[in-house]
Amino acid sequence: MKQCSICGAEYDENAEISSVFHEAGEWLAEEVWQDAGELCPRCLENRAQLAMMYAHDCNQ
């Protein structure tokens, strides 16, 4: 079990998650914010949704 660096929730990093937003959040964590492996699936999905709406520099 790992602890999310944003919300503090504990999560299983090996759990299978199949969501387009989860995949996008993983990409953002690796390429944009360099915090891959530190966020829970919920925060990854939320980050992707917020980036889609507000981070126009990432959407080019």
N, C-alpha and C positions, 0 to 999 in steps of 0.2 A: 504494500500500500504506500502511496505517495501522497503528499499534501500539496494542494494547489497554491501557487504563489500569489494568486489574486484573491480568491474567496476563502482560502484556508480549509476547504473541504478535502477529506481523504477520498482517494479514488484508486481503482485498480488500473495500472497503466497497460495491462495486457488484455483488458476487456475489448471485445470486438464491437466497434461502433460503425454503423453504416449510415452516414449522413453527408450530404454535399457540403453543408456548412461546417461539419467537423473536419472534413478534408481541407476545406479552404482555411479554416483556423489553424490547422497544422502547418500549412504552407506559409501563412502569415507569421507564425511563431518561428519558423526556420529562416525565412528570407527577409522579413521586415523587422521584427522585434528581437530576434536572436534569443528567445526564451523557450525553445523547443524542449518538451519533456517536463516542463514545470507547471503546466496548466491542466485542469480537469476538463473532461469532454464538454461540460456545460459552458465553461468560460471560453473554450475554443470556439464553440458554436456561436456564442454571443459576440465574441470578437469579430468573427467573420460577418455576421449580420450587420454589426455596427460599422465595420469597415466598408461594406457594400453601400451603406447609406451615407456615410460621412467622410470617409477617407478617399477623396477623389484622386489624390495623387497615387494611390495604390491601384486604382481602377483604370489606369491608362494603358 
